[in-house]
Amino acid sequence: MATPAPESNSNSFKLTIWRLLYFLTLLHLKSFKFYAYKRLLVLSRRTIENFELTEYG
């Protein structure tokens, strides 16, 4: 058996990079969803407050 071909090494390296990118993307999406959810909550709360003010003010 000769030493493994360099391609297999670079392939595993690429795989590691892809895993890292995938993980980072997931992390980013999660934080973005959380941020968007918080924004949505704040906006809906403001909308409800404005509605109550115009309705009963």
PyMOL Python script that loads the backbone (N, CA, C, O; Angstrom):
from pymol import cmd

cmd.read_pdbstr("""\
ATOM      1  N   MET A   1       0.844  -1.201   0.000  1.00  0.00           N
ATOM      2  CA  MET A   1       0.000   0.000   0.000  1.00  0.00           C
ATOM      3  C   MET A   1       0.881   1.252   0.000  1.00  0.00           C
ATOM      4  O   MET A   1       1.738   1.433   0.864  1.00  0.00           O
ATOM      5  N   ALA A   2       0.649   2.082  -0.966  1.00  0.00           N
ATOM      6  CA  ALA A   2       1.366   3.356  -1.004  1.00  0.00           C
ATOM      7  C   ALA A   2       0.660   4.358  -0.080  1.00  0.00           C
ATOM      8  O   ALA A   2      -0.395   4.067   0.485  1.00  0.00           O
ATOM      9  N   THR A   3       1.255   5.518   0.057  1.00  0.00           N
ATOM     10  CA  THR A   3       0.610   6.554   0.881  1.00  0.00           C
ATOM     11  C   THR A   3      -0.673   6.995   0.185  1.00  0.00           C
ATOM     12  O   THR A   3      -0.739   6.988  -1.044  1.00  0.00           O
ATOM     13  N   PRO A   4      -1.678   7.373   0.943  1.00  0.00           N
ATOM     14  CA  PRO A   4      -2.962   7.759   0.324  1.00  0.00           C
ATOM     15  C   PRO A   4      -2.801   8.934  -0.625  1.00  0.00           C
ATOM     16  O   PRO A   4      -1.964   9.814  -0.422  1.00  0.00           O
ATOM     17  N   ALA A   5      -3.611   8.926  -1.651  1.00  0.00           N
ATOM     18  CA  ALA A   5      -3.526   9.990  -2.647  1.00  0.00           C
ATOM     19  C   ALA A   5      -3.893  11.332  -2.014  1.00  0.00           C
ATOM     20  O   ALA A   5      -4.720  11.391  -1.104  1.00  0.00           O
ATOM     21  N   PRO A   6      -3.272  12.408  -2.499  1.00  0.00           N
ATOM     22  CA  PRO A   6      -3.555  13.731  -1.917  1.00  0.00           C
ATOM     23  C   PRO A   6      -5.023  14.150  -2.081  1.00  0.00           C
ATOM     24  O   PRO A   6      -5.545  14.954  -1.308  1.00  0.00           O
ATOM     25  N   GLU A   7      -5.674  13.583  -3.109  1.00  0.00           N
ATOM     26  CA  GLU A   7      -7.077  13.963  -3.338  1.00  0.00           C
ATOM     27  C   GLU A   7      -7.954  13.616  -2.123  1.00  0.00           C
ATOM     28  O   GLU A   7      -8.808  14.402  -1.711  1.00  0.00           O
ATOM     29  N   SER A   8      -7.722  12.415  -1.559  1.00  0.00           N
ATOM     30  CA  SER A   8      -8.537  12.004  -0.426  1.00  0.00           C
ATOM     31  C   SER A   8      -8.327  12.956   0.755  1.00  0.00           C
ATOM     32  O   SER A   8      -9.262  13.259   1.496  1.00  0.00           O
ATOM     33  N   ASN A   9      -7.086  13.421   0.917  1.00  0.00           N
ATOM     34  CA  ASN A   9      -6.814  14.375   1.985  1.00  0.00           C
ATOM     35  C   ASN A   9      -7.558  15.679   1.757  1.00  0.00           C
ATOM     36  O   ASN A   9      -8.196  16.202   2.671  1.00  0.00           O
ATOM     37  N   SER A  10      -7.480  16.204   0.544  1.00  0.00           N
ATOM     38  CA  SER A  10      -8.145  17.471   0.257  1.00  0.00           C
ATOM     39  C   SER A  10      -9.663  17.295   0.339  1.00  0.00           C
ATOM     40  O   SER A  10     -10.377  18.225   0.712  1.00  0.00           O
ATOM     41  N   ASN A  11     -10.157  16.096  -0.011  1.00  0.00           N
ATOM     42  CA  ASN A  11     -11.586  15.841   0.086  1.00  0.00           C
ATOM     43  C   ASN A  11     -12.069  15.915   1.532  1.00  0.00           C
ATOM     44  O   ASN A  11     -13.090  16.537   1.824  1.00  0.00           O
ATOM     45  N   SER A  12     -11.331  15.279   2.425  1.00  0.00           N
ATOM     46  CA  SER A  12     -11.730  15.316   3.829  1.00  0.00           C
ATOM     47  C   SER A  12     -11.627  16.748   4.354  1.00  0.00           C
ATOM     48  O   SER A  12     -12.434  17.173   5.181  1.00  0.00           O
ATOM     49  N   PHE A  13     -10.634  17.482   3.871  1.00  0.00           N
ATOM     50  CA  PHE A  13     -10.477  18.878   4.266  1.00  0.00           C
ATOM     51  C   PHE A  13     -11.675  19.694   3.801  1.00  0.00           C
ATOM     52  O   PHE A  13     -12.228  20.499   4.551  1.00  0.00           O
ATOM     53  N   LYS A  14     -12.069  19.469   2.535  1.00  0.00           N
ATOM     54  CA  LYS A  14     -13.247  20.164   1.995  1.00  0.00           C
ATOM     55  C   LYS A  14     -14.484  19.813   2.806  1.00  0.00           C
ATOM     56  O   LYS A  14     -15.305  20.679   3.112  1.00  0.00           O
ATOM     57  N   LEU A  15     -14.611  18.547   3.148  1.00  0.00           N
ATOM     58  CA  LEU A  15     -15.756  18.094   3.928  1.00  0.00           C
ATOM     59  C   LEU A  15     -15.803  18.810   5.273  1.00  0.00           C
ATOM     60  O   LEU A  15     -16.865  19.235   5.727  1.00  0.00           O
ATOM     61  N   THR A  16     -14.639  18.936   5.899  1.00  0.00           N
ATOM     62  CA  THR A  16     -14.575  19.633   7.184  1.00  0.00           C
ATOM     63  C   THR A  16     -15.012  21.076   7.018  1.00  0.00           C
ATOM     64  O   THR A  16     -15.777  21.594   7.831  1.00  0.00           O
ATOM     65  N   ILE A  17     -14.534  21.721   5.977  1.00  0.00           N
ATOM     66  CA  ILE A  17     -14.903  23.118   5.724  1.00  0.00           C
ATOM     67  C   ILE A  17     -16.404  23.234   5.491  1.00  0.00           C
ATOM     68  O   ILE A  17     -17.052  24.141   6.013  1.00  0.00           O
ATOM     69  N   TRP A  18     -16.953  22.309   4.702  1.00  0.00           N
ATOM     70  CA  TRP A  18     -18.388  22.347   4.439  1.00  0.00           C
ATOM     71  C   TRP A  18     -19.190  22.153   5.711  1.00  0.00           C
ATOM     72  O   TRP A  18     -20.208  22.814   5.917  1.00  0.00           O
ATOM     73  N   ARG A  19     -18.726  21.235   6.576  1.00  0.00           N
ATOM     74  CA  ARG A  19     -19.416  21.020   7.853  1.00  0.00           C
ATOM     75  C   ARG A  19     -19.405  22.279   8.682  1.00  0.00           C
ATOM     76  O   ARG A  19     -20.411  22.658   9.282  1.00  0.00           O
ATOM     77  N   LEU A  20     -18.244  22.930   8.707  1.00  0.00           N
ATOM     78  CA  LEU A  20     -18.089  24.170   9.466  1.00  0.00           C
ATOM     79  C   LEU A  20     -19.022  25.247   8.922  1.00  0.00           C
ATOM     80  O   LEU A  20     -19.704  25.932   9.683  1.00  0.00           O
ATOM     81  N   LEU A  21     -19.044  25.390   7.601  1.00  0.00           N
ATOM     82  CA  LEU A  21     -19.915  26.376   6.967  1.00  0.00           C
ATOM     83  C   LEU A  21     -21.373  26.089   7.267  1.00  0.00           C
ATOM     84  O   LEU A  21     -22.146  26.996   7.575  1.00  0.00           O
ATOM     85  N   TYR A  22     -21.745  24.816   7.175  1.00  0.00           N
ATOM     86  CA  TYR A  22     -23.111  24.392   7.444  1.00  0.00           C
ATOM     87  C   TYR A  22     -23.499  24.738   8.875  1.00  0.00           C
ATOM     88  O   TYR A  22     -24.580  25.270   9.129  1.00  0.00           O
ATOM     89  N   PHE A  23     -22.595  24.427   9.808  1.00  0.00           N
ATOM     90  CA  PHE A  23     -22.849  24.697  11.219  1.00  0.00           C
ATOM     91  C   PHE A  23     -23.015  26.197  11.451  1.00  0.00           C
ATOM     92  O   PHE A  23     -23.936  26.633  12.141  1.00  0.00           O
ATOM     93  N   LEU A  24     -22.103  26.983  10.861  1.00  0.00           N
ATOM     94  CA  LEU A  24     -22.170  28.431  11.034  1.00  0.00           C
ATOM     95  C   LEU A  24     -23.451  28.997  10.432  1.00  0.00           C
ATOM     96  O   LEU A  24     -24.068  29.895  11.005  1.00  0.00           O
ATOM     97  N   THR A  25     -23.848  28.469   9.274  1.00  0.00           N
ATOM     98  CA  THR A  25     -25.076  28.930   8.640  1.00  0.00           C
ATOM     99  C   THR A  25     -26.276  28.621   9.513  1.00  0.00           C
ATOM    100  O   THR A  25     -27.157  29.464   9.686  1.00  0.00           O
ATOM    101  N   LEU A  26     -26.316  27.412  10.066  1.00  0.00           N
ATOM    102  CA  LEU A  26     -27.410  27.035  10.957  1.00  0.00           C
ATOM    103  C   LEU A  26     -27.463  27.964  12.159  1.00  0.00           C
ATOM    104  O   LEU A  26     -28.528  28.438  12.555  1.00  0.00           O
ATOM    105  N   LEU A  27     -26.291  28.213  12.732  1.00  0.00           N
ATOM    106  CA  LEU A  27     -26.196  29.087  13.896  1.00  0.00           C
ATOM    107  C   LEU A  27     -26.723  30.474  13.535  1.00  0.00           C
ATOM    108  O   LEU A  27     -27.499  31.070  14.282  1.00  0.00           O
ATOM    109  N   HIS A  28     -26.291  30.978  12.381  1.00  0.00           N
ATOM    110  CA  HIS A  28     -26.703  32.307  11.938  1.00  0.00           C
ATOM    111  C   HIS A  28     -28.206  32.352  11.704  1.00  0.00           C
ATOM    112  O   HIS A  28     -28.869  33.312  12.096  1.00  0.00           O
ATOM    113  N   LEU A  29     -28.746  31.314  11.064  1.00  0.00           N
ATOM    114  CA  LEU A  29     -30.179  31.271  10.803  1.00  0.00           C
ATOM    115  C   LEU A  29     -30.967  31.248  12.100  1.00  0.00           C
ATOM    116  O   LEU A  29     -31.999  31.907  12.226  1.00  0.00           O
ATOM    117  N   LYS A  30     -30.468  30.475  13.072  1.00  0.00           N
ATOM    118  CA  LYS A  30     -31.153  30.399  14.357  1.00  0.00           C
ATOM    119  C   LYS A  30     -31.192  31.769  15.019  1.00  0.00           C
ATOM    120  O   LYS A  30     -32.243  32.210  15.485  1.00  0.00           O
ATOM    121  N   SER A  31     -30.043  32.440  15.061  1.00  0.00           N
ATOM    122  CA  SER A  31     -29.996  33.744  15.705  1.00  0.00           C
ATOM    123  C   SER A  31     -30.851  34.742  14.918  1.00  0.00           C
ATOM    124  O   SER A  31     -31.505  35.602  15.508  1.00  0.00           O
ATOM    125  N   PHE A  32     -30.846  34.626  13.575  1.00  0.00           N
ATOM    126  CA  PHE A  32     -31.658  35.525  12.768  1.00  0.00           C
ATOM    127  C   PHE A  32     -33.138  35.292  13.026  1.00  0.00           C
ATOM    128  O   PHE A  32     -33.908  36.245  13.143  1.00  0.00           O
ATOM    129  N   LYS A  33     -33.546  34.010  13.115  1.00  0.00           N
ATOM    130  CA  LYS A  33     -34.937  33.694  13.414  1.00  0.00           C
ATOM    131  C   LYS A  33     -35.326  34.270  14.767  1.00  0.00           C
ATOM    132  O   LYS A  33     -36.408  34.837  14.921  1.00  0.00           O
ATOM    133  N   PHE A  34     -34.440  34.121  15.745  1.00  0.00           N
ATOM    134  CA  PHE A  34     -34.701  34.635  17.081  1.00  0.00           C
ATOM    135  C   PHE A  34     -34.877  36.147  17.023  1.00  0.00           C
ATOM    136  O   PHE A  34     -35.799  36.698  17.625  1.00  0.00           O
ATOM    137  N   TYR A  35     -33.968  36.823  16.280  1.00  0.00           N
ATOM    138  CA  TYR A  35     -34.032  38.271  16.145  1.00  0.00           C
ATOM    139  C   TYR A  35     -35.323  38.688  15.450  1.00  0.00           C
ATOM    140  O   TYR A  35     -35.999  39.616  15.893  1.00  0.00           O
ATOM    141  N   ALA A  36     -35.665  38.000  14.360  1.00  0.00           N
ATOM    142  CA  ALA A  36     -36.879  38.319  13.619  1.00  0.00           C
ATOM    143  C   ALA A  36     -38.111  38.096  14.490  1.00  0.00           C
ATOM    144  O   ALA A  36     -39.060  38.878  14.447  1.00  0.00           O
ATOM    145  N   TYR A  37     -38.091  37.031  15.277  1.00  0.00           N
ATOM    146  CA  TYR A  37     -39.207  36.719  16.166  1.00  0.00           C
ATOM    147  C   TYR A  37     -39.378  37.816  17.203  1.00  0.00           C
ATOM    148  O   TYR A  37     -40.498  38.242  17.486  1.00  0.00           O
ATOM    149  N   LYS A  38     -38.255  38.277  17.776  1.00  0.00           N
ATOM    150  CA  LYS A  38     -38.320  39.356  18.752  1.00  0.00           C
ATOM    151  C   LYS A  38     -38.864  40.625  18.111  1.00  0.00           C
ATOM    152  O   LYS A  38     -39.705  41.310  18.692  1.00  0.00           O
ATOM    153  N   ARG A  39     -38.377  40.937  16.903  1.00  0.00           N
ATOM    154  CA  ARG A  39     -38.860  42.122  16.191  1.00  0.00           C
ATOM    155  C   ARG A  39     -40.361  42.019  15.951  1.00  0.00           C
ATOM    156  O   ARG A  39     -41.100  42.988  16.124  1.00  0.00           O
ATOM    157  N   LEU A  40     -40.795  40.833  15.553  1.00  0.00           N
ATOM    158  CA  LEU A  40     -42.207  40.613  15.273  1.00  0.00           C
ATOM    159  C   LEU A  40     -43.028  40.825  16.540  1.00  0.00           C
ATOM    160  O   LEU A  40     -44.084  41.456  16.502  1.00  0.00           O
ATOM    161  N   LEU A  41     -42.546  40.301  17.651  1.00  0.00           N
ATOM    162  CA  LEU A  41     -43.244  40.483  18.919  1.00  0.00           C
ATOM    163  C   LEU A  41     -43.365  41.965  19.267  1.00  0.00           C
ATOM    164  O   LEU A  41     -44.439  42.440  19.635  1.00  0.00           O
ATOM    165  N   VAL A  42     -42.257  42.686  19.148  1.00  0.00           N
ATOM    166  CA  VAL A  42     -42.267  44.113  19.474  1.00  0.00           C
ATOM    167  C   VAL A  42     -43.226  44.859  18.557  1.00  0.00           C
ATOM    168  O   VAL A  42     -44.007  45.697  19.009  1.00  0.00           O
ATOM    169  N   LEU A  43     -43.161  44.548  17.265  1.00  0.00           N
ATOM    170  CA  LEU A  43     -44.032  45.219  16.301  1.00  0.00           C
ATOM    171  C   LEU A  43     -45.497  44.926  16.574  1.00  0.00           C
ATOM    172  O   LEU A  43     -46.331  45.831  16.539  1.00  0.00           O
ATOM    173  N   SER A  44     -45.816  43.658  16.846  1.00  0.00           N
ATOM    174  CA  SER A  44     -47.215  43.302  17.104  1.00  0.00           C
ATOM    175  C   SER A  44     -47.706  43.966  18.387  1.00  0.00           C
ATOM    176  O   SER A  44     -48.852  44.409  18.464  1.00  0.00           O
ATOM    177  N   ARG A  45     -46.832  44.031  19.394  1.00  0.00           N
ATOM    178  CA  ARG A  45     -47.215  44.674  20.639  1.00  0.00           C
ATOM    179  C   ARG A  45     -47.514  46.150  20.392  1.00  0.00           C
ATOM    180  O   ARG A  45     -48.502  46.687  20.893  1.00  0.00           O
ATOM    181  N   ARG A  46     -46.649  46.796  19.613  1.00  0.00           N
ATOM    182  CA  ARG A  46     -46.858  48.218  19.292  1.00  0.00           C
ATOM    183  C   ARG A  46     -48.153  48.398  18.518  1.00  0.00           C
ATOM    184  O   ARG A  46     -48.918  49.327  18.776  1.00  0.00           O
ATOM    185  N   THR A  47     -48.390  47.512  17.576  1.00  0.00           N
ATOM    186  CA  THR A  47     -49.605  47.611  16.762  1.00  0.00           C
ATOM    187  C   THR A  47     -50.839  47.482  17.644  1.00  0.00           C
ATOM    188  O   THR A  47     -51.806  48.226  17.482  1.00  0.00           O
ATOM    189  N   ILE A  48     -50.803  46.531  18.578  1.00  0.00           N
ATOM    190  CA  ILE A  48     -51.940  46.337  19.482  1.00  0.00           C
ATOM    191  C   ILE A  48     -52.128  47.571  20.352  1.00  0.00           C
ATOM    192  O   ILE A  48     -53.258  48.010  20.565  1.00  0.00           O
ATOM    193  N   GLU A  49     -51.028  48.140  20.860  1.00  0.00           N
ATOM    194  CA  GLU A  49     -51.116  49.340  21.686  1.00  0.00           C
ATOM    195  C   GLU A  49     -51.701  50.488  20.879  1.00  0.00           C
ATOM    196  O   GLU A  49     -52.586  51.198  21.359  1.00  0.00           O
ATOM    197  N   ASN A  50     -51.214  50.675  19.657  1.00  0.00           N
ATOM    198  CA  ASN A  50     -51.739  51.740  18.808  1.00  0.00           C
ATOM    199  C   ASN A  50     -53.220  51.530  18.529  1.00  0.00           C
ATOM    200  O   ASN A  50     -54.005  52.478  18.535  1.00  0.00           O
ATOM    201  N   PHE A  51     -53.592  50.282  18.284  1.00  0.00           N
ATOM    202  CA  PHE A  51     -54.989  49.964  18.007  1.00  0.00           C
ATOM    203  C   PHE A  51     -55.857  50.301  19.212  1.00  0.00           C
ATOM    204  O   PHE A  51     -56.936  50.875  19.069  1.00  0.00           O
ATOM    205  N   GLU A  52     -55.377  49.940  20.403  1.00  0.00           N
ATOM    206  CA  GLU A  52     -56.136  50.234  21.615  1.00  0.00           C
ATOM    207  C   GLU A  52     -56.244  51.735  21.824  1.00  0.00           C
ATOM    208  O   GLU A  52     -57.286  52.232  22.251  1.00  0.00           O
ATOM    209  N   LEU A  53     -55.178  52.455  21.525  1.00  0.00           N
ATOM    210  CA  LEU A  53     -55.189  53.905  21.704  1.00  0.00           C
ATOM    211  C   LEU A  53     -56.192  54.550  20.755  1.00  0.00           C
ATOM    212  O   LEU A  53     -56.972  55.413  21.158  1.00  0.00           O
ATOM    213  N   THR A  54     -56.168  54.129  19.499  1.00  0.00           N
ATOM    214  CA  THR A  54     -57.091  54.736  18.534  1.00  0.00           C
ATOM    215  C   THR A  54     -58.517  54.269  18.801  1.00  0.00           C
ATOM    216  O   THR A  54     -59.470  55.000  18.532  1.00  0.00           O
ATOM    217  N   GLU A  55     -58.667  53.075  19.319  1.00  0.00           N
ATOM    218  CA  GLU A  55     -59.996  52.511  19.528  1.00  0.00           C
ATOM    219  C   GLU A  55     -60.680  53.114  20.747  1.00  0.00           C
ATOM    220  O   GLU A  55     -61.865  53.443  20.705  1.00  0.00           O
ATOM    221  N   TYR A  56     -59.922  53.256  21.837  1.00  0.00           N
ATOM    222  CA  TYR A  56     -60.540  53.708  23.079  1.00  0.00           C
ATOM    223  C   TYR A  56     -60.041  55.071  23.528  1.00  0.00           C
ATOM    224  O   TYR A  56     -60.440  55.557  24.586  1.00  0.00           O
ATOM    225  N   GLY A  57     -59.168  55.700  22.732  1.00  0.00           N
ATOM    226  CA  GLY A  57     -58.600  56.977  23.153  1.00  0.00           C
ATOM    227  C   GLY A  57     -59.517  58.041  22.790  1.00  0.00           C
ATOM    228  O   GLY A  57     -59.239  59.211  23.052  1.00  0.00           O
TER     229      GLY A  57
END
""", "prot")
cmd.dss("prot")
cmd.show_as("cartoon", "prot")
cmd.util.cbc("prot")
cmd.orient("prot")
